[in-house]
Amino acid sequence: MDENVLFNPGDAISESHDYNEALRSADIYNARHGRKRGLMIARPLEQDHGYSVFYADDLLSADTPRPGARQYHVEKRIPKEE
């Protein structure tokens, strides 16, 4: 998947320098809270390292840029449970 998106970094559920650790954090979060909302693991475009976990529906529209929004590359989408 080659997709770039905008998020507010302050909305991150967790952050890690390691992809597998970010994935583990997302799994732990889902186990504790259920998968009522989809999650995304994303990497900031302006950095070579680091991963953040966000709620997928916290995605910001590129049409209305907001102060503090950063561009991220989507590494993995974790859908909500139906």
N, C-alpha and C positions, 0 to 999 in steps of 0.2 A: 504494500500500500504506500503510495507516495502522496501524502496529503499534509498541507500546512494549514494551521488554524491559529486563532487568536484566543488567549486566555489572560485573565488577570492573575499574576503569580500568587497573590494573596489568597486565591480561591483553592489552591492545591490542598488535597487531603493529606498527601505525604510527598516527600522528596528524598531522593537517594542518588548517589554517584554511580550505582550499579543497577542495570536493567533488571536482573533477577531479583534483587532486593526490592525494587519498586513493584514488581509483579507479586512478590510475596506479601508486601504491604497491602496491595489491592485485594488479594485473596483473604487476608486476615480481616480487612475492613468488611468485605462481603460476608464473611462468616459471622461477624458480630452484629451487623446491621441488616443483613439480607440484601438481595440484589434488587431493590426497589427502583434504583436509578442506574443507568448505564455508566460505566467508568471508561476513562481513556488514560493510557500511559503515553506521555509525550516528552520530547526532548527539546529544550530551547534552541532555536536556530542560531543565536549569536554565541553559543557555547559549544565546545566540543565534548563536554561530559555533563552528566546529570540527567535525571529523569524525574518527572513529576506525575502524580496521579490526580486526575480531575474528574468531577462529574461531567459526563458527556453533554448534559444540557446546560452547563455553565459556559459553553462555547460562545464567544462574542462574534457578532456579525462584522465582517470586514467593511461593510457599507457604512457603518457608524463607528468609526474608531473612537476609543475611549482612552483617556490618559492612563498611563501605567500598563496598558495592554502590551503583551509580548507575543511574538510569533513563535509557535512550536511546531515541531514535526510529529505527527501521530505515529507512534510505534506499534500500539495495539489498542483495539476497542474491545471492551468487555461488556456485552449487552446485558440489559436488565432481564430478570426472569419474567416470563409471561405468565 
